């Protein structure tokens, strides 16, 4: 059993999907969890679920594309739990769906503001706090297999997720010598509301699509990504930094 006892953790995009699964798993492992999301109703449900299982959690409404909102998220974490030990920068929006010559540039900018700029802003204030606390912290940035190999008609999402990996490696270079580890998880096809919505939007058959996106012939469950986040958050991964952990059923090896 991996333990996060005596650690406080922020998870962005924690109201559903991989973020929710990570928040619940961190709570069971003993972490004091900040469920950070725009969706107040669903986020508070996650908090109550953690508490009902004996854990400790609060909800913080955050817009990761807004610098002041991110700053307040970190401050509220410290006010509630005294310090910041772990962060999972997971918030993201649905991928774009047109080739670059036909892209909706307004949506391109919106996606980049959340999926890439949001990670940069979270890193800025999380790292400031960890340095101030003298924390031997761990930060996990959610990238994607789209950050490793391109996908058709997703120029904004592919660019953003490649950027997340770049930010991860660069931050690790600067902060790992200070005892703060920064890594990325790159999920493949994970069975989340976002994926199901995208499949509906693009008219894909889920069973056939799963065979194309995994050597295992199935979508992953959000809990399988949460396990990777838990390991990287814990002291068991104490010599792991600046890396990308693919949770993709072998997709990037196909």
C-alpha positions, 0 to 999 in steps of 0.5 A: 500500500503506497502511503501519502500520509502527512502530505498535502496535494493539489489535483486540478481537473479533479471533478471528473475522469482521471483527476477525480480518480487521482483525488480519491486514490490520494485520499485513500493513501492518506493525503490531504487533498485539494480538489481543484476544478471549475465545476463546483457541484461535481468537485464538492461531490468528490470532496464528500466522497473522500471524507466519507472514506475517512480522508481529508479534503477541500474544494477550491474553484480554480481557472488554471488559465487565470494567474490570480486564480492559480495563485489563490488556489495555492494560497488556499491549500497552504491556509488549509493544510499548512504546506504543499507537498504534491501537485497533479496538474491535470486540468484540460479541455476537449481536443480540437477537431480540424486540420491546421488550415481549417482550425478555429483559432479562437478555440486554439487559443482557449485550449492552449490557455488551459492545457499548456498555459495552465500547466505553466501557471500551476508550476510557477506557483506550486514551485514557489510554494515548495521552495518557500516551504523547503518541501521535497515535493513532487509535481506530475503534469498530465500530458498525453500520447499526443505529446509524443506522437501526432494525432490527425486534426488535433493541432492545438491539443498536440502542440499543447501536450508536446509543450507540457512535456517540454515544461516538465523536462525544463522545470525538472532541470531547474528544480530537481537539484533543490529536491523537487521532482517534476514528471509527466504522465502520458495517458493513452485512450482513457475511458473518461467523459472527455473521451466518450464525448470526443468519440460521439462528436467525431462519430467513432465506434468505441470498440473499434477505436479501442483496438486501434489505440492499444496493444491490449485492445481496450480503453484504460480506466481512469484508476489506472492513470491514478495509480501512476500518479500515486507512484510518482507522488510517493517516496517510492519514486524518489529517484525519478524526475524529468521523465514521461511515464506512458500509460497507454497500453503500448500505443506509442510503441505500435 
